[in-house]
Amino acid sequence: MGISSHPLPVSLSLKDLHQGAQTNRNSSYRCLRTKVLAAQAKKGVRRPRRILMKRRGGSRRGSNGIRRRVRTLKTLVPNCDSLGLDGLFRETANYILSLQTRVSVMQVMVKVLTGSAE
């Protein structure tokens, strides 16, 4: 029942055990990975590519979208190329009101000219 003082027939160091475990892990991982890749290639499944982009901050990404929208708005509203943002919004509101007025005038003209009494 006591501890045997007989030496072990094989002497192993911790370094040997670690290298053996590492070799087994790497070889089994490589084997599994090649099997998975072969199965995916057989099915025609493509591995997704990861595109890593450097982030420069959240505000810069949003400001590009806002700049693009402001530029688009400047192309839609006539005679507002040299206005600032405040003037652009004011001019846009006025332009929308004038378009609504034009539409209502045209609707009245259509009713009068077609003779419909609605």
All heavy atoms as an XYZ file, in Angstrom:
917
protein
N       0.798     -1.169      0.000
C       0.000      0.000      0.000
C       0.844      1.236      0.000
O       0.347      2.318     -0.135
C      -0.894      0.014      1.230
C      -2.043     -0.892      1.141
S      -3.246     -0.108      2.132
C      -4.649     -0.575      1.336
N       2.049      1.092      0.123
C       2.965      2.228      0.118
C       3.341      2.598     -1.295
O       2.982      1.961     -2.266
N       4.118      3.628     -1.404
C       4.562      4.104     -2.701
C       5.743      3.271     -3.132
O       6.678      3.058     -2.372
C       4.946      5.594     -2.636
C       3.735      6.422     -2.243
C       5.519      6.069     -3.944
C       4.017      7.873     -2.063
N       5.697      2.803     -4.353
C       6.747      1.955     -4.876
C       7.955      2.805     -5.221
O       7.840      3.876     -5.797
C       6.244      1.221     -6.112
O       7.314      0.596     -6.753
N       9.101      2.336     -4.889
C      10.318      3.087     -5.180
C      10.977      2.600     -6.459
O      12.106      2.935     -6.747
C      11.300      2.966     -4.011
O      11.660      1.609     -3.852
N      10.266      1.784     -7.239
C      10.819      1.304     -8.500
C      10.810      2.425     -9.522
O       9.836      3.153     -9.652
C      10.014      0.125     -9.051
C      10.007     -1.084     -8.157
N      11.028     -1.401     -7.297
C       9.081     -2.076     -8.006
C      10.747     -2.503     -6.671
N       9.563     -2.935     -7.080
N      11.879      2.550    -10.308
C      11.922      3.597    -11.326
C      11.011      3.235    -12.495
O      10.753      2.074    -12.780
C      13.390      3.624    -11.769
C      13.889      2.279    -11.443
C      13.116      1.808    -10.245
N      10.514      4.247    -13.160
C       9.675      4.029    -14.328
C      10.539      3.507    -15.462
O      11.682      3.912    -15.630
C       9.006      5.347    -14.765
C       7.948      5.899    -13.818
C       7.516      7.272    -14.268
C       6.761      4.957    -13.778
N      10.012      2.582    -16.274
C      10.821      2.030    -17.352
C      11.134      3.074    -18.429
O      12.126      2.978    -19.114
C       9.960      0.899    -17.908
C       8.597      1.084    -17.348
C       8.718      1.935    -16.158
N      10.298      4.078    -18.614
C      10.528      5.113    -19.612
C      10.568      6.444    -18.895
O       9.692      6.771    -18.115
C       9.381      5.130    -20.656
C       9.585      6.225    -21.667
C       9.250      3.779    -21.314
N      11.598      7.214    -19.167
C      11.657      8.528    -18.537
C      11.166      9.578    -19.539
O      11.647      9.649    -20.668
C      13.079      8.830    -18.072
O      13.894      9.092    -19.180
N      10.187     10.324    -19.127
C       9.626     11.376    -19.965
C       9.765     12.698    -19.239
O       9.520     12.805    -18.052
C       8.141     11.125    -20.244
C       7.786      9.903    -21.073
C       6.290      9.713    -21.109
C       8.318     10.070    -22.490
N      10.133     13.695    -20.008
C      10.170     15.027    -19.418
C       8.905     15.769    -19.831
O       8.176     15.361    -20.738
C      11.405     15.786    -19.891
O      11.299     16.036    -21.278
N       8.634     16.861    -19.191
C       7.466     17.670    -19.534
C       7.593     18.224    -20.950
O       6.610     18.345    -21.669
C       7.301     18.815    -18.537
C       6.830     18.414    -17.155
C       6.800     19.611    -16.236
C       5.461     17.772    -17.228
N       8.794     18.531    -21.363
C       9.020     19.061    -22.703
C       8.636     18.034    -23.760
O       7.986     18.351    -24.755
C      10.491     19.449    -22.859
C      10.814     20.131    -24.150
C      12.271     20.538    -24.179
C      12.628     21.185    -25.499
N      14.028     21.552    -25.568
N       9.016     16.767    -23.544
C       8.665     15.702    -24.478
C       7.146     15.519    -24.564
O       6.586     15.354    -25.643
C       9.316     14.373    -24.068
C      10.838     14.409    -24.190
O      11.340     15.223    -24.993
O      11.498     13.637    -23.480
N       6.473     15.556    -23.406
C       5.031     15.406    -23.399
C       4.354     16.556    -24.152
O       3.420     16.354    -24.916
C       4.506     15.355    -21.962
C       4.796     14.078    -21.185
C       4.369     14.247    -19.731
C       4.070     12.907    -21.814
N       4.829     17.766    -23.936
C       4.240     18.934    -24.589
C       4.437     18.868    -26.103
O       3.513     19.126    -26.863
C       4.863     20.211    -24.021
C       4.329     21.463    -24.649
N       3.043     21.882    -24.465
C       4.912     22.356    -25.483
C       2.841     22.990    -25.142
N       3.960     23.310    -25.775
N       5.626     18.487    -26.563
C       5.883     18.402    -28.004
C       5.028     17.313    -28.652
O       4.505     17.480    -29.745
C       7.364     18.128    -28.253
C       8.230     19.347    -28.059
C       9.703     19.027    -28.263
O      10.093     17.869    -28.355
N      10.523     20.072    -28.312
N       4.858     16.194    -27.973
C       4.034     15.114    -28.508
C       2.581     15.521    -28.621
O       1.906     15.251    -29.612
N       2.084     16.211    -27.619
C       0.690     16.662    -27.652
C       0.499     17.705    -28.748
O      -0.511     17.714    -29.447
C       0.303     17.237    -26.295
N       1.489     18.587    -28.887
C       1.398     19.636    -29.922
C       1.404     19.008    -31.309
O       0.651     19.423    -32.179
C       2.583     20.607    -29.762
C       2.425     21.899    -30.489
C       1.406     22.814    -29.822
O       0.815     22.494    -28.806
N       1.180     23.945    -30.429
N       2.227     18.021    -31.538
C       2.297     17.356    -32.836
C       0.976     16.668    -33.162
O       0.469     16.767    -34.272
C       3.440     16.325    -32.846
O       4.654     16.980    -32.497
C       3.581     15.674    -34.189
N       0.411     15.969    -32.178
C      -0.871     15.296    -32.397
C      -1.981     16.296    -32.689
O      -2.815     16.078    -33.554
C      -1.253     14.453    -31.173
C      -0.386     13.224    -31.052
O       0.244     12.813    -32.028
N      -0.332     12.656    -29.860
N      -1.993     17.406    -31.965
C      -3.029     18.412    -32.162
C      -2.910     19.037    -33.548
O      -3.891     19.192    -34.256
C      -2.923     19.490    -31.090
C      -4.089     20.448    -31.127
C      -4.047     21.511    -30.043
N      -3.531     21.031    -28.783
C      -2.685     21.733    -28.025
N      -2.268     22.893    -28.394
N      -2.245     21.258    -26.893
N      -1.695     19.395    -33.964
C      -1.500     20.017    -35.275
C      -1.863     19.071    -36.409
O      -2.505     19.462    -37.372
C      -0.060     20.493    -35.438
C       0.220     21.745    -34.638
O      -0.706     22.431    -34.206
N       1.483     22.035    -34.407
N      -1.457     17.811    -36.292
C      -1.737     16.871    -37.374
C      -3.234     16.570    -37.462
O      -3.787     16.472    -38.550
C      -0.934     15.589    -37.195
O      -1.342     14.930    -36.013
N      -3.908     16.451    -36.318
C      -5.345     16.180    -36.360
C      -6.100     17.406    -36.867
O      -7.084     17.285    -37.585
C      -5.860     15.759    -34.990
O      -5.730     16.819    -34.066
N      -5.651     18.600    -36.520
C      -6.295     19.821    -37.003
C      -6.126     19.944    -38.510
O      -7.074     20.249    -39.218
C      -5.703     21.047    -36.301
C      -6.240     22.346    -36.842
C      -7.526     22.765    -36.523
C      -5.475     23.139    -37.684
C      -8.036     23.940    -37.019
C      -5.980     24.321    -38.189
C      -7.257     24.722    -37.848
O      -7.754     25.888    -38.343
N      -4.912     19.696    -38.998
C      -4.656     19.771    -40.445
C      -5.501     18.755    -41.192
O      -6.068     19.042    -42.232
C      -3.181     19.551    -40.740
C      -2.407     20.839    -40.796
C      -1.002     20.610    -41.296
N      -0.110     20.884    -40.173
C       0.730     20.038    -39.622
N       0.858     18.829    -40.095
N       1.469     20.392    -38.608
N      -5.612     17.550    -40.653
C      -6.398     16.489    -41.284
C      -7.873     16.888    -41.340
O      -8.519     16.769    -42.373
C      -6.226     15.191    -40.502
S      -7.142     13.813    -41.198
N      -8.399     17.391    -40.238
C      -9.795     17.816    -40.196
C     -10.034     18.988    -41.141
O     -11.026     19.020    -41.858
C     -10.175     18.197    -38.765
C     -11.607     18.661    -38.547
C     -12.571     17.538    -38.906
C     -11.822     19.098    -37.117
N      -9.120     19.947    -41.160
C      -9.260     21.115    -42.020
C      -9.256     20.717    -43.495
O     -10.065     21.217    -44.274
C      -8.137     22.112    -41.743
C      -8.209     23.356    -42.580
C      -7.206     24.382    -42.085
N      -7.045     25.478    -42.988
C      -7.897     26.481    -43.126
N      -8.986     26.495    -42.413
N      -7.669     27.459    -43.981
N      -8.381     19.799    -43.880
C      -8.347     19.382    -45.280
C      -9.620     18.633    -45.651
O     -10.123     18.788    -46.757
C      -7.125     18.489    -45.560
O      -7.112     17.402    -44.646
C      -5.835     19.260    -45.470
N     -10.172     17.864    -44.724
C     -11.425     17.164    -44.994
C     -12.576     18.155    -45.181
O     -13.395     18.004    -46.082
C     -11.756     16.195    -43.863
C     -10.900     14.949    -43.861
C     -11.286     14.042    -42.715
C     -10.403     12.798    -42.678
N     -10.751     11.926    -41.545
N     -12.623     19.169    -44.331
C     -13.680     20.172    -44.438
C     -13.554     20.935    -45.745
O     -14.536     21.153    -46.458
C     -13.636     21.137    -43.225
C     -14.523     22.358    -43.443
C     -14.067     20.419    -41.963
N     -12.352     21.351    -46.090
C     -12.137     22.090    -47.337
C     -12.463     21.238    -48.555
O     -13.037     21.724    -49.528
C     -10.700     22.599    -47.418
C     -10.354     23.729    -46.450
C      -8.879     24.081    -46.558
C     -11.217     24.944    -46.697
N     -12.128     19.958    -48.488
C     -12.444     19.070    -49.600
C     -13.961     18.900    -49.746
O     -14.493     18.906    -50.852
C     -11.783     17.709    -49.383
N     -14.658     18.779    -48.641
C     -16.120     18.644    -48.693
C     -16.760     19.915    -49.232
O     -17.705     19.868    -50.012
C     -16.656     18.323    -47.301
N     -16.228     21.076    -48.823
C     -16.768     22.342    -49.317
C     -16.504     22.494    -50.804
O     -17.353     22.983    -51.544
C     -16.176     23.513    -48.551
C     -16.739     23.664    -47.154
C     -16.087     24.797    -46.400
O     -15.070     25.343    -46.817
N     -16.671     25.155    -45.269
N     -15.334     22.099    -51.249
C     -15.008     22.208    -52.669
C     -15.899     21.280    -53.490
O     -16.305     21.604    -54.595
C     -13.542     21.860    -52.888
N     -16.211     20.116    -52.919
C     -17.076     19.158    -53.607
C     -18.485     19.710    -53.760
O     -19.124     19.550    -54.784
C     -17.100     17.858    -52.800
C     -17.667     16.683    -53.522
C     -17.504     15.439    -52.671
C     -17.932     14.200    -53.409
N     -17.803     13.014    -52.569
N     -18.975     20.427    -52.722
C     -20.306     21.010    -52.759
C     -20.330     22.319    -53.547
O     -21.390     22.809    -53.883
C     -20.790     21.315    -51.341
C     -21.130     20.093    -50.532
C     -21.623     20.517    -49.181
C     -21.932     19.331    -48.292
N     -22.357     19.757    -46.971
N     -19.197     22.894    -53.783
C     -19.149     24.170    -54.484
C     -19.332     25.347    -53.545
O     -19.731     26.424    -53.957
N     -19.071     25.144    -52.276
C     -19.227     26.213    -51.293
C     -17.939     27.015    -51.244
O     -16.852     26.458    -51.132
C     -19.520     25.622    -49.889
C     -19.592     26.719    -48.854
C     -20.779     24.813    -49.925
N     -18.093     28.310    -51.355
C     -16.913     29.166    -51.263
C     -16.755     29.660    -49.842
O     -17.731     29.933    -49.156
C     -17.075     30.395    -52.151
C     -16.920     30.113    -53.589
C     -17.032     31.405    -54.310
N     -16.249     31.376    -55.519
C     -16.087     32.390    -56.309
N     -16.643     33.535    -56.022
N     -15.360     32.297    -57.387
N     -15.530     29.749    -49.428
C     -15.258     30.311    -48.119
C     -15.421     31.818    -48.210
O     -14.947     32.440    -49.145
C     -13.835     29.977    -47.680
C     -13.673     28.560    -47.265
C     -12.279     28.215    -46.819
N     -11.645     29.268    -46.070
C     -10.330     29.505    -46.101
N      -9.549     28.770    -46.826
N      -9.803     30.473    -45.395
N     -16.092     32.440    -47.251
C     -16.252     33.889    -47.313
C     -14.918     34.590    -47.087
O     -14.135     34.181    -46.242
C     -17.227     34.191    -46.179
C     -17.080     33.053    -45.234
C     -16.717     31.865    -46.078
N     -14.707     35.601    -47.894
C     -13.485     36.386    -47.718
C     -13.745     37.449    -46.678
O     -14.787     38.075    -46.665
C     -13.092     37.059    -49.021
C     -12.653     36.098    -50.073
C     -12.216     36.867    -51.268
N     -11.857     35.959    -52.340
C     -11.539     36.344    -53.551
N     -11.569     37.612    -53.862
N     -11.204     35.471    -54.464
N     -12.797     37.638    -45.857
C     -12.920     38.683    -44.853
C     -12.171     39.901    -45.339
O     -10.977     39.830    -45.609
C     -12.344     38.233    -43.523
C     -13.190     37.197    -42.847
C     -12.660     36.910    -41.489
N     -13.463     35.891    -40.850
C     -13.164     35.364    -39.687
N     -12.091     35.734    -39.056
N     -13.953     34.454    -39.171
N     -12.892     40.970    -45.435
C     -12.269     42.217    -45.853
C     -12.132     43.073    -44.607
O     -13.117     43.459    -43.989
C     -13.125     42.932    -46.910
C     -13.284     42.033    -48.126
C     -12.513     44.264    -47.281
C     -14.251     42.570    -49.141
N     -10.919     43.337    -44.262
C     -10.663     44.140    -43.081
C     -10.419     45.575    -43.514
O      -9.551     45.846    -44.335
C      -9.452     43.602    -42.322
C      -9.576     42.166    -41.844
C      -8.279     41.720    -41.199
C     -10.708     42.043    -40.861
N     -11.216     46.459    -42.981
C     -11.069     47.860    -43.311
C     -10.697     48.615    -42.050
O     -11.185     48.321    -40.958
C     -12.366     48.414    -43.899
C     -12.722     47.784    -45.221
S     -14.305     48.316    -45.842
C     -14.032     50.050    -46.038
N      -9.857     49.588    -42.220
C      -9.437     50.389    -41.104
C     -10.536     51.393    -40.782
O     -10.986     52.111    -41.654
C      -8.157     51.123    -41.471
C      -7.330     51.531    -40.312
C      -6.046     52.117    -40.819
C      -5.000     52.078    -39.760
N      -3.760     52.663    -40.211
N     -10.974     51.418    -39.566
C     -12.004     52.369    -39.163
C     -11.338     53.663    -38.753
O     -10.409     53.672    -37.966
C     -12.813     51.831    -38.005
C     -13.851     50.858    -38.432
C     -14.841     50.739    -37.361
N     -16.151     50.600    -37.962
C     -17.224     50.374    -37.274
N     -17.160     50.279    -35.991
N     -18.375     50.260    -37.865
N     -11.857     54.734    -39.278
C     -11.303     56.044    -38.943
C     -12.187     56.793    -37.967
O     -11.986     57.957    -37.718
C     -11.152     56.869    -40.215
C     -10.145     56.284    -41.155
C     -10.009     57.152    -42.343
N      -9.069     56.583    -43.287
C      -8.890     57.027    -44.495
N      -9.595     58.048    -44.931
N      -8.020     56.464    -45.291
N     -13.179     56.150    -37.460
C     -14.104     56.789    -36.542
C     -15.495     56.777    -37.119
O     -15.669     56.877    -38.322
N     -16.483     56.674    -36.261
C     -17.857     56.579    -36.717
C     -18.383     57.838    -37.362
O     -19.199     57.805    -38.263
N     -17.908     59.007    -36.925
C     -18.464     60.252    -37.448
C     -18.048     60.479    -38.897
O     -18.786     61.065    -39.670
C     -18.009     61.427    -36.580
O     -16.608     61.551    -36.646
N     -16.878     60.034    -39.275
C     -16.425     60.264    -40.641
C     -17.271     59.474    -41.632
O     -17.614     59.964    -42.698
C     -14.960     59.877    -40.784
C     -14.426     60.104    -42.178
C     -12.915     59.978    -42.174
N     -12.394     60.067    -43.503
C     -12.044     61.197    -44.085
N     -12.183     62.323    -43.450
N     -11.554     61.200    -45.311
N     -17.619     58.257    -41.267
C     -18.417     57.420    -42.154
C     -19.795     58.043    -42.367
O     -20.323     58.064    -43.459
C     -18.542     56.024    -41.561
C     -19.269     55.063    -42.450
C     -19.237     53.700    -41.850
N     -19.894     52.771    -42.732
C     -20.033     51.506    -42.498
N     -19.524     50.995    -41.403
N     -20.641     50.721    -43.326
N     -20.395     58.565    -41.306
C     -21.696     59.197    -41.415
C     -21.654     60.498    -42.178
O     -22.580     60.837    -42.898
N     -20.573     61.247    -42.020
C     -20.503     62.554    -42.674
C     -20.386     62.412    -44.190
O     -20.844     63.290    -44.924
C     -19.335     63.369    -42.119
O     -18.104     62.785    -42.479
N     -19.782     61.334    -44.674
C     -19.718     61.130    -46.119
C     -21.112     60.938    -46.696
O     -21.421     61.458    -47.766
C     -18.849     59.917    -46.462
C     -17.376     60.215    -46.331
O     -16.964     61.370    -46.379
N     -16.587     59.177    -46.152
N     -21.968     60.225    -46.009
C     -23.341     60.030    -46.456
C     -24.112     61.334    -46.448
O     -24.895     61.620    -47.357
N     -23.895     62.148    -45.427
C     -24.577     63.439    -45.342
C     -24.095     64.360    -46.450
O     -24.900     65.035    -47.100
C     -24.360     64.078    -43.957
C     -25.077     63.242    -42.905
C     -24.855     65.514    -43.940
C     -24.774     63.643    -41.491
N     -22.793     64.384    -46.685
C     -22.258     65.219    -47.779
C     -22.854     64.810    -49.120
O     -23.192     65.657    -49.940
C     -20.741     65.095    -47.845
C     -20.029     65.840    -46.780
C     -18.531     65.765    -46.987
N     -17.858     66.138    -45.771
C     -16.761     65.595    -45.319
N     -16.179     64.627    -46.007
N     -16.215     65.991    -44.201
N     -22.963     63.517    -49.338
C     -23.513     63.021    -50.601
C     -24.975     63.444    -50.742
O     -25.410     63.874    -51.809
C     -23.384     61.499    -50.648
C     -23.882     60.858    -51.940
C     -23.660     59.355    -51.958
N     -23.985     58.671    -50.734
C     -25.207     58.234    -50.413
N     -26.211     58.423    -51.228
N     -25.420     57.602    -49.281
N     -25.730     63.359    -49.665
C     -27.139     63.749    -49.714
C     -27.307     65.247    -49.926
O     -28.203     65.680    -50.660
C     -27.838     63.306    -48.427
C     -27.994     61.801    -48.356
C     -28.739     61.384    -47.113
N     -28.901     59.950    -47.083
C     -28.332     59.159    -46.204
N     -27.555     59.657    -45.262
N     -28.527     57.858    -46.249
N     -26.452     66.049    -49.297
C     -26.513     67.505    -49.492
C     -26.179     67.843    -50.936
O     -26.834     68.688    -51.562
C     -25.567     68.224    -48.504
C     -25.363     69.687    -48.894
C     -26.097     68.120    -47.091
N     -25.182     67.173    -51.500
C     -24.814     67.407    -52.902
C     -25.977     67.043    -53.830
O     -26.286     67.759    -54.778
C     -23.570     66.571    -53.248
C     -22.840     67.040    -54.468
C     -21.558     66.242    -54.740
N     -20.852     65.794    -53.560
C     -20.572     64.512    -53.283
N     -20.923     63.552    -54.113
N     -19.914     64.181    -52.194
N     -26.654     65.925    -53.527
C     -27.816     65.523    -54.326
C     -28.937     66.541    -54.205
O     -29.580     66.891    -55.200
C     -28.320     64.139    -53.875
O     -27.249     63.212    -53.952
C     -29.469     63.660    -54.721
N     -29.156     67.046    -53.000
C     -30.200     68.050    -52.797
C     -29.888     69.324    -53.574
O     -30.781     69.953    -54.142
C     -30.342     68.352    -51.308
C     -31.505     69.235    -50.873
C     -32.825     68.601    -51.277
C     -31.465     69.471    -49.382
N     -28.616     69.706    -53.627
C     -28.222     70.898    -54.391
C     -28.491     70.720    -55.877
O     -28.787     71.682    -56.572
C     -26.742     71.215    -54.166
C     -26.463     71.886    -52.849
C     -25.005     72.282    -52.734
C     -24.747     73.006    -51.437
N     -23.347     73.447    -51.330
N     -28.385     69.484    -56.367
C     -28.681     69.265    -57.785
C     -30.184     69.293    -58.058
O     -30.602     69.620    -59.162
C     -28.106     67.924    -58.282
O     -28.702     66.862    -57.550
C     -26.596     67.885    -58.151
N     -31.009     68.967    -57.059
C     -32.458     68.931    -57.258
C     -33.108     70.309    -57.155
O     -34.056     70.600    -57.865
C     -33.102     67.987    -56.237
C     -32.778     66.507    -56.395
C     -33.355     65.726    -55.229
C     -33.308     65.982    -57.702
N     -32.607     71.128    -56.236
C     -33.195     72.448    -56.015
C     -32.472     73.451    -56.913
O     -31.243     73.561    -56.851
C     -33.077     72.854    -54.531
C     -33.646     74.238    -54.302
C     -33.766     71.840    -53.650
N     -33.206     74.197    -57.738
C     -32.547     75.128    -58.661
C     -32.004     76.372    -57.948
O     -32.557     76.819    -56.948
C     -33.666     75.510    -59.637
C     -34.921     75.267    -58.890
C     -34.641     74.156    -57.939
N     -30.899     76.895    -58.475
C     -30.273     78.148    -58.027
C     -29.882     78.145    -56.549
O     -30.126     79.108    -55.833
C     -31.192     79.345    -58.305
C     -31.511     79.463    -59.770
O     -30.697     79.122    -60.621
N     -32.706     79.946    -60.071
N     -29.278     77.076    -56.073
C     -28.844     77.052    -54.669
C     -27.419     76.525    -54.542
O     -27.051     75.996    -53.511
C     -29.803     76.217    -53.836
S     -29.805     74.494    -54.272
N     -26.625     76.695    -55.581
C     -25.258     76.170    -55.555
C     -24.371     76.901    -54.549
O     -23.522     76.293    -53.908
C     -24.632     76.260    -56.950
C     -25.327     75.345    -57.937
O     -25.845     74.298    -57.501
O     -25.355     75.674    -59.132
N     -24.572     78.213    -54.401
C     -23.675     78.993    -53.556
C     -24.221     79.194    -52.145
O     -23.640     79.941    -51.369
C     -23.428     80.362    -54.192
O     -24.651     81.052    -54.318
N     -25.316     78.554    -51.807
C     -25.907     78.720    -50.482
C     -25.226     77.814    -49.464
O     -24.721     76.753    -49.794
C     -27.403     78.393    -50.519
C     -28.290     79.274    -51.380
C     -29.716     78.742    -51.354
C     -28.258     80.703    -50.903
N     -25.301     78.239    -48.211
C     -24.836     77.387    -47.122
C     -25.917     76.374    -46.795
O     -26.956     76.292    -47.460
N     -25.680     75.614    -45.743
C     -26.630     74.572    -45.362
C     -27.972     75.169    -44.920
O     -29.030     74.654    -45.273
C     -26.025     73.706    -44.259
C     -26.576     72.305    -44.100
C     -26.491     71.546    -45.408
C     -25.851     71.564    -43.019
N     -27.934     76.274    -44.150
C     -29.181     76.913    -43.710
C     -29.983     77.398    -44.907
O     -31.188     77.152    -45.020
C     -28.895     78.123    -42.813
C     -28.064     77.787    -41.599
O     -27.725     76.616    -41.433
O     -27.749     78.719    -40.837
N     -29.309     78.101    -45.813
C     -29.977     78.626    -46.996
C     -30.506     77.521    -47.890
O     -31.575     77.650    -48.491
N     -29.739     76.418    -47.972
C     -30.169     75.280    -48.792
C     -31.475     74.704    -48.269
O     -32.404     74.448    -49.033
C     -29.079     74.204    -48.818
C     -29.430     72.902    -49.533
C     -29.659     73.149    -51.018
C     -28.349     71.872    -49.318
N     -31.578     74.529    -46.942
C     -32.799     73.981    -46.367
C     -33.974     74.948    -46.526
O     -35.097     74.541    -46.817
C     -32.602     73.617    -44.895
C     -31.712     72.418    -44.688
C     -30.912     72.321    -43.565
C     -31.682     71.382    -45.598
C     -30.105     71.212    -43.364
C     -30.872     70.268    -45.416
C     -30.089     70.191    -44.290
N     -33.718     76.239    -46.340
C     -34.770     77.235    -46.522
C     -35.261     77.243    -47.964
O     -36.472     77.249    -48.235
C     -34.229     78.610    -46.131
C     -35.254     79.482    -45.480
C     -34.691     80.802    -44.959
N     -33.678     80.629    -43.917
C     -32.382     80.965    -44.072
N     -31.959     81.503    -45.179
N     -31.530     80.784    -43.092
N     -34.313     77.228    -48.888
C     -34.663     77.234    -50.309
C     -35.381     75.949    -50.707
O     -36.304     75.969    -51.528
C     -33.388     77.404    -51.143
C     -33.631     77.767    -52.571
C     -34.290     79.133    -52.746
O     -34.048     80.031    -51.926
O     -35.065     79.261    -53.718
N     -34.998     74.832    -50.117
C     -35.669     73.559    -50.380
C     -37.120     73.604    -49.917
O     -38.025     73.165    -50.633
C     -34.921     72.406    -49.679
O     -33.580     72.379    -50.125
C     -35.569     71.071    -49.964
N     -37.353     74.150    -48.723
C     -38.730     74.266    -48.219
C     -39.562     75.157    -49.137
O     -40.712     74.824    -49.461
C     -38.714     74.823    -46.800
N     -38.991     76.274    -49.573
C     -39.720     77.165    -50.488
C     -40.012     76.472    -51.815
O     -41.095     76.642    -52.384
C     -38.930     78.448    -50.730
C     -38.921     79.348    -49.506
O     -39.813     79.273    -48.677
N     -37.890     80.171    -49.401
N     -39.052     75.692    -52.300
C     -39.221     74.996    -53.578
C     -40.332     73.944    -53.482
O     -41.145     73.787    -54.382
C     -37.891     74.374    -53.993
C     -37.890     73.753    -55.365
C     -38.180     74.501    -56.495
C     -37.593     72.411    -55.536
C     -38.178     73.933    -57.765
C     -37.581     71.827    -56.794
C     -37.880     72.601    -57.894
O     -37.877     72.033    -59.145
N     -40.375     73.242    -52.351
C     -41.426     72.240    -52.141
C     -42.797     72.915    -52.125
O     -43.750     72.438    -52.748
C     -41.181     71.447    -50.829
C     -39.974     70.535    -50.980
C     -42.412     70.628    -50.439
C     -39.507     69.899    -49.687
N     -42.905     74.065    -51.437
C     -44.176     74.796    -51.407
C     -44.582     75.262    -52.800
O     -45.761     75.174    -53.172
C     -44.071     75.989    -50.459
C     -44.077     75.649    -48.969
C     -43.843     76.907    -48.144
C     -45.377     74.996    -48.571
N     -43.617     75.742    -53.587
C     -43.958     76.193    -54.943
C     -44.391     75.026    -55.824
O     -45.312     75.169    -56.635
C     -42.787     76.953    -55.575
O     -41.746     76.066    -55.914
N     -43.758     73.870    -55.657
C     -44.182     72.696    -56.433
C     -45.588     72.256    -56.045
O     -46.391     71.884    -56.910
C     -43.190     71.540    -56.238
C     -41.817     71.697    -56.894
C     -40.925     70.521    -56.512
C     -41.947     71.790    -58.393
N     -45.900     72.279    -54.750
C     -47.249     71.912    -54.308
C     -48.284     72.878    -54.880
O     -49.376     72.469    -55.298
C     -47.319     71.904    -52.778
C     -46.625     70.718    -52.154
C     -46.609     70.785    -50.631
O     -46.774     71.863    -50.041
N     -46.402     69.644    -50.000
N     -47.936     74.165    -54.909
C     -48.851     75.156    -55.470
C     -49.068     74.908    -56.949
O     -50.204     74.970    -57.447
C     -48.298     76.576    -55.240
O     -48.041     76.744    -53.848
C     -49.264     77.635    -55.723
N     -47.996     74.597    -57.661
C     -48.121     74.308    -59.099
C     -49.029     73.106    -59.352
O     -49.849     73.114    -60.262
C     -46.751     74.028    -59.712
C     -45.898     75.240    -59.898
C     -44.588     74.837    -60.540
N     -43.654     75.949    -60.551
C     -42.433     75.886    -61.064
N     -42.008     74.749    -61.597
N     -41.650     76.927    -61.044
N     -48.859     72.072    -58.548
C     -49.666     70.871    -58.713
C     -51.133     71.196    -58.467
O     -52.022     70.781    -59.238
C     -49.186     69.743    -57.770
C     -50.198     68.612    -57.697
C     -47.849     69.218    -58.224
N     -51.438     71.938    -57.420
C     -52.852     72.259    -57.146
C     -53.438     73.152    -58.238
O     -54.605     72.976    -58.616
C     -53.000     72.900    -55.765
O     -52.240     74.076    -55.690
N     -52.644     74.082    -58.790
C     -53.122     74.916    -59.899
C     -53.403     74.047    -61.120
O     -54.434     74.217    -61.797
C     -52.108     76.042    -60.219
C     -52.413     76.700    -61.558
C     -52.087     77.069    -59.107
N     -52.531     73.122    -61.416
C     -52.744     72.233    -62.570
C     -53.988     71.361    -62.373
O     -54.728     71.099    -63.329
C     -51.514     71.351    -62.793
C     -50.348     72.088    -63.388
S     -49.013     70.913    -63.684
C     -47.614     71.974    -63.522
N     -54.222     70.892    -61.136
C     -55.416     70.091    -60.871
C     -56.682     70.905    -61.102
O     -57.662     70.413    -61.674
C     -55.384     69.553    -59.431
C     -54.395     68.434    -59.228
C     -54.268     68.018    -57.776
O     -54.641     68.762    -56.859
N     -53.710     66.826    -57.555
N     -56.664     72.165    -60.697
C     -57.812     73.039    -60.924
C     -58.014     73.255    -62.418
O     -59.160     73.214    -62.921
C     -57.635     74.383    -60.177
C     -58.669     75.415    -60.617
C     -57.700     74.162    -58.686
N     -56.917     73.454    -63.151
C     -57.015     73.670    -64.597
C     -57.600     72.435    -65.286
O     -58.429     72.559    -66.190
C     -55.650     74.020    -65.184
C     -55.180     75.419    -64.824
S     -53.527     75.767    -65.413
C     -53.725     75.669    -67.154
N     -57.185     71.255    -64.853
C     -57.696     70.027    -65.458
C     -59.186     69.896    -65.198
O     -59.966     69.540    -66.095
C     -56.916     68.801    -64.924
C     -57.631     67.507    -65.252
C     -55.509     68.791    -65.471
N     -59.618     70.196    -63.980
C     -61.045     70.110    -63.648
C     -61.856     71.082    -64.487
O     -62.939     70.752    -64.976
C     -61.262     70.405    -62.163
C     -60.906     69.284    -61.255
C     -61.200     69.655    -59.809
C     -60.749     68.559    -58.895
N     -60.997     68.921    -57.485
N     -61.348     72.304    -64.653
C     -62.070     73.313    -65.406
C     -62.133     72.937    -66.879
O     -63.186     73.033    -67.541
C     -61.434     74.708    -65.234
C     -61.981     75.710    -66.227
C     -61.639     75.192    -63.807
N     -61.039     72.496    -67.434
C     -60.974     72.217    -68.869
C     -61.733     70.936    -69.251
O     -62.228     70.819    -70.363
C     -59.527     72.142    -69.345
C     -58.768     73.482    -69.303
C     -57.317     73.275    -69.671
C     -59.409     74.497    -70.236
N     -61.773     69.959    -68.349
C     -62.490     68.731    -68.683
C     -63.980     68.847    -68.386
O     -64.760     68.029    -68.842
C     -61.910     67.522    -67.912
O     -61.984     67.788    -66.523
C     -60.498     67.235    -68.365
N     -64.329     69.840    -67.600
C     -65.737     70.054    -67.309
C     -66.275     69.117    -66.254
O     -67.484     68.934    -66.139
N     -65.423     68.485    -65.491
C     -65.931     67.602    -64.431
C     -66.357     68.452    -63.250
O     -65.691     69.386    -62.846
C     -64.866     66.592    -64.008
O     -63.772     67.246    -63.401
N     -67.483     68.140    -62.676
C     -68.016     68.894    -61.559
C     -67.893     68.080    -60.272
O     -68.857     67.567    -59.739
C     -69.475     69.277    -61.828
N     -66.724     67.931    -59.793
C     -66.511     67.157    -58.557
C     -66.447     68.033    -57.380
O     -65.962     68.994    -57.138
C     -65.227     66.329    -58.660
C     -65.375     65.159    -59.581
C     -64.106     64.335    -59.609
O     -63.402     64.278    -58.603
O     -63.837     63.738    -60.638
